[in-house]
Amino acid sequence: MDFKIYVHLLVRIYEKCGTIGTEKYIEHFSMAELKHEIELWRRAAARVSVVSREESIMKALFQQKAAQRENALIRQLYRMR
């Protein structure tokens, strides 16, 4: 087989299959990023000791942010089906 034809076929196969794999990789990367962010918000909420009104508000905000990120992760998982 001529080298130019071989390279052309490899490029075409990569264009077809490479983009599909790249999209899945990006989705999995963003899911891992969301999971990491959820864990960070949970840790931040756990570290706040509720002594004053402001600290209880901060803890509630951190927990709310973790719940929002969890919902975003669930929506992303649902879209992948």
N, C-alpha and C positions, 0 to 999 in steps of 0.2 A: 504494500500500500504506500502510496506517495506520502511523504512526511507532511506536506501542506494539508492534504486531505485529512490525515490523522489528527493534526492539531486543530483543524476546523471542527471536526466531529467532537473532539474533547471540549472545545470551547462551547459548542452548542449544548452538549450534555450538561456542562457546568451551569450554563445559563438557565436551563430548564430545572435542574435539580438543586442547584446551589441557592437559588432565591427562596425556594420552599424551606430548605433547611435553615436559612438565615432568619426567616420570619419566625420559625419555631424557636430558634435560639434566642431571639430578641424577646419573645413572649416569656420564655422560661427565665431569662435574665431579669425581666421586670417583675415577675412573680417572686423571685428570690429577693429582689430589692424591696418589694412590699413586705415580705415576711420579716426581713431585717428591720425595716422601719417600724413595724408593729411591735417587735420585741423591744426596740429602743424606747418607744412611747410607754410601753408597759413598765419597763425598768425605771423610767423617769417618774411615773406615777407611784411606783412602790417606794422610791427614795424620799418622797415628800412626806414629812411627818406633819400631821394635821394638828396644829396648835392654835392657829389663828384663822380668821375667816378667809383671808387672802390665800393662805396655804390650802385650805379646803377647796377653794375655787380653782387654784392651779392644778390640784390633783384631779378634780372633776374634768378640767379641760384636757389634761393628758390622757385620761381614760376615754374621753369623747374622741380625741384624735386617733387613739388606737382602734376604737370601734369603727370609725370612718374608714381607716385603712383596711380593716378586716372586711368591711362591706365591699370595698373596691377590689380586694383579692377574690372574694366570692363571685362578684360580677365578672371578673376576668376569667375565672375557672368556668363559669357558666357559658361564656362566649366560646371557649375552646371546645366544648362538646361537639 
